[in-house]
Amino acid sequence: MIHFLKRYSFYFIAVISSILYYYFAYHLERTSFGTLCILWFSLFTGYFFLTNKQQYSFKSLAFLAILFRLIFLIATPNLSQDFYRFVWDGRMIFEGFNPYMYLPETFIKNGVFPVSNASELYAGMGAMNGSHYTNYPPLNQFSFFIAALFSNDSIWGAAIVLRLQIILADIGILFIGAKLLKSINKNQYLIFLYALNPFIIIEMTGNLHFEPVMLFFLVLSLYLFYKKKWVYSAFMFAFSISVKLIPLLFLPIFLKPFLVRKGKIEWERISKLVLFYTVIIITVLVLFVPFLSPDLIDNYSNSVGLWFRNFEFNASFYYIFREIGYLFRGYNEIAVIGKITPVLTVIFLMVVSLFNKNKTITDITTSMLFALSFYYFTTTTMHPWYLATLIILSVFTKYRFPLVWSLVIILSYQAYANTPWKENLWFVAIEYIVMYSYLFYEIKKPTQRLSGKNCYEKEKESGL
């Protein structure tokens, strides 16, 4: 039996994982936390065996990565309701409305139904989502519009169109990421740490979060940057920002790659840096032009700011800060803490931008990894799908703590097993203790690797 499993292990893991993904997609209820964990940890077991050793062909693993995603093709997301807002925004554009200017709540309360299935979409997104202005950037809105263009009368059909875009983006990440890894003398099989990760498959393809579209443009930007095509890289970076704002955080990290050579600042190269930033900023602004209106900045900034001032979920150090606030002030200090932590993130970002080497793609992605990690460690709200960016960045570095985090972050879903919704901070504590323990282990013993073999050869400097 053992000999049989070893010989046909690929097919065994593929079949069992496919069955588990199918059950996850079509039969799991978000409130069934025990079943959720059993499926989750079982899928990660298969993931570990598929990626632990380079024993299967690249094509076979790529086939599995695509197959697992296609299993979700006609499923309705069961762990997130955000896609209802995606469909709403896309249909608003289709009907000629500016999605940044209108609250779904206002229409429904006034008995006005501006889009198809308006009542169902509002009920699906929930009152909290429907009472805030949309905070999705313009290129993301274009993806929503595509869904409305092909399926304006069916929520299910729109979900399929959204999912196809995410799958295509992940396929792009798989192959561009592999090319980048090969270019910088790393094992291209490392891309499967992202492509086969159950967290990525379930949270992105399954639950329709658009991080893969953002990450496709980000990985393509890094690839073009390495190839010294930095103007094209700037355009791709701008597209990435225009899907999700997170890459804005990485802009200071490019200071040293442009200006520093052999440990010395070459100020004559500042024109290239300025042009790089200018291309990015102008491209982002141009993409916002179709949505320009007098209230755009206020509505958008207020919507984004709510995540710092009002919401709290699966937080790390913030929960400690909150308890200290209760102890000394007697009430929740989120309004104050939410203003301080972004400042701390900016300070940390400038430290990694100015004092890290940032010569190679590995240097750059490592700085990105820790800058974003610091932000997530201190944020008031850490939704699981935010983790996707850390996972893809880790692929190009020697650090694997985001993979460990992707395993244990499922504990945050325990909150949905309660009626009404309520977090159990013991589960949150276990999640972060496991993740931080592995992070400290990696920092202390950087030669230890979670996965990959002979993957860290010397990388050439990313000169411009």
KAGIGI-V993732 format. One record per residue. N is the residue number from 1. RES is the residue in three letters. PSI is psi in radians with two decimals (999 if undefined). Layout:
<<N RES PSI> <N RES PSI>>
This chain:
<<1 MET -0.79> <2 ILE -0.73> <3 HIS -0.69> <4 PHE -0.78> <5 LEU -0.68> <6 LYS -0.72> <7 ARG -0.66> <8 TYR 0.52> <9 SER -0.68> <10 PHE -0.84> <11 TYR -0.65> <12 PHE -0.86> <13 ILE -0.69> <14 ALA -0.79> <15 VAL -0.85> <16 ILE -0.77> <17 SER -0.69> <18 SER -0.74> <19 ILE -0.76> <20 LEU -0.73> <21 TYR -0.67> <22 TYR -0.81> <23 TYR -0.73> <24 PHE -0.75> <25 ALA -0.63> <26 TYR -0.15> <27 HIS -0.17> <28 LEU 2.39> <29 GLU 2.41> <30 ARG -0.50> <31 THR -0.22> <32 SER 1.30> <33 PHE -0.67> <34 GLY -0.83> <35 THR -0.72> <36 LEU -0.81> <37 CYS -0.70> <38 ILE -0.82> <39 LEU -0.77> <40 TRP -0.93> <41 PHE -0.52> <42 SER -0.76> <43 LEU -0.65> <44 PHE -0.50> <45 THR -0.81> <46 GLY -0.70> <47 TYR -0.72> <48 PHE -0.79> <49 PHE -0.56> <50 LEU -0.57> <51 THR -0.13> <52 ASN -0.61> <53 LYS 2.61> <54 GLN 1.24> <55 GLN -0.10> <56 TYR 2.69> <57 SER 2.72> <58 PHE -0.75> <59 LYS -0.67> <60 SER -0.77> <61 LEU -0.66> <62 ALA -0.70> <63 PHE -0.79> <64 LEU -0.75> <65 ALA -0.71> <66 ILE -0.74> <67 LEU -0.84> <68 PHE -0.63> <69 ARG -0.68> <70 LEU -0.42> <71 ILE -0.56> <72 PHE -0.02> <73 LEU -0.82> <74 ILE 0.29> <75 ALA 2.64> <76 THR 2.25> <77 PRO 2.35> <78 ASN -0.01> <79 LEU -0.08> <80 SER 2.55> <81 GLN 0.13> <82 ASP -0.50> <83 PHE -0.41> <84 TYR -0.67> <85 ARG -0.63> <86 PHE -0.83> <87 VAL -0.73> <88 TRP -0.89> <89 ASP -0.76> <90 GLY -0.71> <91 ARG -0.51> <92 MET -0.80> <93 ILE -0.76> <94 PHE -0.61> <95 GLU 0.03> <96 GLY 0.18> <97 PHE 2.66> <98 ASN 1.96> <99 PRO -0.34> <100 TYR -0.18> <101 MET -0.20> <102 TYR 2.49> <103 LEU 2.26> <104 PRO -0.66> <105 GLU -0.72> <106 THR -0.79> <107 PHE -0.85> <108 ILE -0.74> <109 LYS -0.49> <110 ASN 0.06> <111 GLY 0.42> <112 VAL 2.34> <113 PHE 1.54> <114 PRO -0.30> <115 VAL 2.86> <116 SER 2.48> <117 ASN 0.57> <118 ALA -0.79> <119 SER -0.76> <120 GLU -0.70> <121 LEU -0.74> <122 TYR -0.74> <123 ALA -0.65> <124 GLY -0.75> <125 MET -0.45> <126 GLY 2.73> <127 ALA -0.64> <128 MET -0.82> <129 ASN -0.75> <130 GLY -0.22> <131 SER 0.11> <132 HIS 2.65> <133 TYR 2.63> <134 THR 2.53> <135 ASN 0.37> <136 TYR 2.21> <137 PRO 2.96> <138 PRO -0.68> <139 LEU -0.55> <140 ASN -0.70> <141 GLN -0.60> <142 PHE -0.68> <143 SER -0.70> <144 PHE -0.66> <145 PHE -0.67> <146 ILE -0.70> <147 ALA -0.71> <148 ALA -0.62> <149 LEU -0.68> <150 PHE -0.36> <151 SER 1.46> <152 ASN -0.11> <153 ASP -0.14> <154 SER 2.12> <155 ILE -0.72> <156 TRP -0.79> <157 GLY -0.69> <158 ALA -0.68> <159 ALA -0.66> <160 ILE -0.75> <161 VAL -0.74> <162 LEU -0.75> <163 ARG -0.68> <164 LEU -0.67> <165 GLN -0.72> <166 ILE -0.71> <167 ILE -0.77> <168 LEU -0.68> <169 ALA -0.74> <170 ASP -0.63> <171 ILE -0.71> <172 GLY -0.74> <173 ILE -0.73> <174 LEU -0.85> <175 PHE -0.68> <176 ILE -0.70> <177 GLY -0.72> <178 ALA -0.68> <179 LYS -0.71> <180 LEU -0.76> <181 LEU -0.79> <182 LYS -0.68> <183 SER -0.59> <184 ILE 0.38> <185 ASN 0.66> <186 LYS 2.79> <187 ASN 2.10> <188 GLN -0.32> <189 TYR -0.31> <190 LEU -0.39> <191 ILE -0.38> <192 PHE -0.24> <193 LEU -0.51> <194 TYR -0.92> <195 ALA -0.52> <196 LEU 0.04> <197 ASN 2.12> <198 PRO -0.61> <199 PHE -0.82> <200 ILE -0.79> <201 ILE -0.77> <202 ILE -0.86> <203 GLU -0.60> <204 MET -1.18> <205 THR -0.78> <206 GLY -0.82> <207 ASN 0.08> <208 LEU 0.68> <209 HIS 2.42> <210 PHE 0.30> <211 GLU -0.70> <212 PRO -0.60> <213 VAL -0.78> <214 MET -0.79> <215 LEU -0.52> <216 PHE -0.85> <217 PHE -0.60> <218 LEU -0.80> <219 VAL -0.71> <220 LEU -0.68> <221 SER -0.78> <222 LEU -0.68> <223 TYR -0.80> <224 LEU -0.63> <225 PHE -0.77> <226 TYR -0.63> <227 LYS 0.13> <228 LYS 0.35> <229 LYS 1.13> <230 TRP -0.37> <231 VAL -0.80> <232 TYR -0.64> <233 SER -0.70> <234 ALA -0.71> <235 PHE -0.80> <236 MET -0.63> <237 PHE -0.70> <238 ALA -0.70> <239 PHE -0.68> <240 SER -0.80> <241 ILE -0.61> <242 SER -0.07> <243 VAL -0.85> <244 LYS 2.54> <245 LEU -0.23> <246 ILE -0.75> <247 PRO -0.29> <248 LEU -0.58> <249 LEU -0.44> <250 PHE -0.13> <251 LEU -0.76> <252 PRO -0.37> <253 ILE -0.32> <254 PHE -0.02> <255 LEU -0.95> <256 LYS -0.69> <257 PRO -0.56> <258 PHE -0.69> <259 LEU -0.43> <260 VAL 2.25> <261 ARG 2.17> <262 LYS 0.71> <263 GLY 0.06> <264 LYS 2.51> <265 ILE 2.22> <266 GLU 1.62> <267 TRP -0.37> <268 GLU -0.24> <269 ARG 0.02> <270 ILE -0.45> <271 SER -0.65> <272 LYS -0.72> <273 LEU -0.82> <274 VAL -0.73> <275 LEU -0.68> <276 PHE -0.87> <277 TYR -0.65> <278 THR -0.77> <279 VAL -0.77> <280 ILE -0.88> <281 ILE -0.80> <282 ILE -0.71> <283 THR -0.77> <284 VAL -0.78> <285 LEU -0.71> <286 VAL -0.67> <287 LEU -0.42> <288 PHE -0.29> <289 VAL -0.77> <290 PRO -0.30> <291 PHE 0.13> <292 LEU 2.39> <293 SER 2.86> <294 PRO -0.51> <295 ASP 0.05> <296 LEU -0.88> <297 ILE -0.78> <298 ASP -0.84> <299 ASN -0.77> <300 TYR -0.81> <301 SER -0.64> <302 ASN -0.68> <303 SER -0.79> <304 VAL -0.70> <305 GLY -0.43> <306 LEU -0.55> <307 TRP -0.45> <308 PHE -0.50> <309 ARG -0.44> <310 ASN -0.57> <311 PHE 2.57> <312 GLU 2.25> <313 PHE 2.32> <314 ASN 0.67> <315 ALA 2.85> <316 SER -1.71> <317 PHE -0.46> <318 TYR -0.72> <319 TYR -0.58> <320 ILE -0.80> <321 PHE -0.67> <322 ARG -0.74> <323 GLU -0.63> <324 ILE -0.69> <325 GLY -0.76> <326 TYR -0.70> <327 LEU -0.75> <328 PHE -0.49> <329 ARG -0.35> <330 GLY 0.09> <331 TYR 2.95> <332 ASN 2.19> <333 GLU 0.49> <334 ILE -0.62> <335 ALA -0.62> <336 VAL -0.86> <337 ILE -0.68> <338 GLY -0.34> <339 LYS -0.50> <340 ILE -0.76> <341 THR -0.64> <342 PRO -0.60> <343 VAL -0.75> <344 LEU -0.67> <345 THR -0.75> <346 VAL -0.74> <347 ILE -0.81> <348 PHE -0.71> <349 LEU -0.75> <350 MET -0.58> <351 VAL -0.86> <352 VAL -0.47> <353 SER -0.64> <354 LEU -0.44> <355 PHE -0.31> <356 ASN 2.77> <357 LYS -0.88> <358 ASN 0.67> <359 LYS -0.71> <360 THR 3.00> <361 ILE -0.65> <362 THR -0.74> <363 ASP -0.82> <364 ILE -0.83> <365 THR -0.53> <366 THR -0.75> <367 SER -0.74> <368 MET -0.76> <369 LEU -0.83> <370 PHE -0.55> <371 ALA -0.83> <372 LEU -0.64> <373 SER -0.76> <374 PHE -0.74> <375 TYR -0.79> <376 TYR -0.56> <377 PHE -0.47> <378 THR -0.11> <379 THR 2.77> <380 THR -0.37> <381 THR 2.08> <382 MET 1.44> <383 HIS 2.54> <384 PRO -0.72> <385 TRP -0.29> <386 TYR -0.45> <387 LEU -0.30> <388 ALA -0.68> <389 THR -0.72> <390 LEU -0.65> <391 ILE -0.83> <392 ILE -0.63> <393 LEU -0.66> <394 SER -0.48> <395 VAL -0.57> <396 PHE 0.10> <397 THR -3.08> <398 LYS 0.03> <399 TYR 2.45> <400 ARG 0.17> <401 PHE -0.52> <402 PRO -0.52> <403 LEU -0.71> <404 VAL -0.73> <405 TRP -0.69> <406 SER -0.46> <407 LEU -0.80> <408 VAL -0.17> <409 ILE -0.27> <410 ILE -0.39> <411 LEU -0.41> <412 SER -0.39> <413 TYR -0.08> <414 GLN -0.46> <415 ALA -0.57> <416 TYR -0.11> <417 ALA -0.18> <418 ASN 2.56> <419 THR 1.98> <420 PRO 3.04> <421 TRP 2.28> <422 LYS 2.29> <423 GLU 2.47> <424 ASN 1.91> <425 LEU -0.26> <426 TRP -0.70> <427 PHE -0.70> <428 VAL -0.73> <429 ALA -0.76> <430 ILE -0.78> <431 GLU -0.88> <432 TYR -0.54> <433 ILE -0.77> <434 VAL -0.84> <435 MET -0.84> <436 TYR -0.59> <437 SER -0.76> <438 TYR -0.64> <439 LEU -0.83> <440 PHE -0.63> <441 TYR -0.77> <442 GLU -0.69> <443 ILE -0.67> <444 LYS -0.67> <445 LYS 1.30> <446 PRO -0.24> <447 THR -0.23> <448 GLN 2.43> <449 ARG 2.49> <450 LEU -0.60> <451 SER 2.71> <452 GLY 2.56> <453 LYS 2.21> <454 ASN 0.76> <455 CYS -0.05> <456 TYR 1.07> <457 GLU 2.99> <458 LYS 2.33> <459 GLU 2.44> <460 LYS 2.61> <461 GLU 2.48> <462 SER 1.27> <463 GLY 2.75> <464 LEU 999>>
